[in-house]
């Protein structure tokens, strides 16, 4: 006799429901804000070393 096992992933798929539009909008706005913060942090942290090197190089040339 073959035992039948329940597939938990199929049970999860069956329980999916549509999210209210206002909740979708809030989540997308939160994601956009987090992405903006990450991009700004990356911009400043990546270029900070280069900017400091250029600053000290120009100060040493005077």
N, C-alpha and C positions, 0 to 999 in steps of 0.2 A: 504494500500500500504506500502510495506516495502522499506524504504530508503536504498540505497546501499552506503556504506561508503568505501572510498578508504583506503587501508591498506598502511600506509607510509613505513612500513618495507619491503613490497614487492617492492615498488618503489625504495628503497635504494638498494635492492639486484639486481634489474635489471640494475642499473647504475654502478655496479662494473666493473672495468677494470683491466687487468694485469699490474703489475708494471714493469718498465724496470729493467733488471738484475743488472745494475750498482747502481740503487737506492736501491734495496734490499740489496746489499752487503754493501752499506754505512750505511743503517739503522741497519743492524745486527752488524756491527763493532762498531757503536755508542752504541748499547745496551750492547755489550760485554765490552766496556770500562766503561760504567756506572756501570755494575755489578761488575767489578773488583774494582772500587773505593769504592763501597758500602761494598764489602767483606773486603777490606783492612781497611776501617774505623771501621767496626764491630770488626775486629780482634784486632785492637789497643785499641778501647774504651772498649771492654769487658775485656781484660786482663790487662788494665792499673791499675785498682784498686787492683787487686791481686798482681801485680808486686810491687806496692808501699807499700802494707802491708808487703810483704816479705822483701823489702828493709829496712823498718823501724824496723822490727822485728830483722833482723840480726844486724843492727846498735845498737840496744838497748842491744843486748847480749854481745857486746864487752866491 
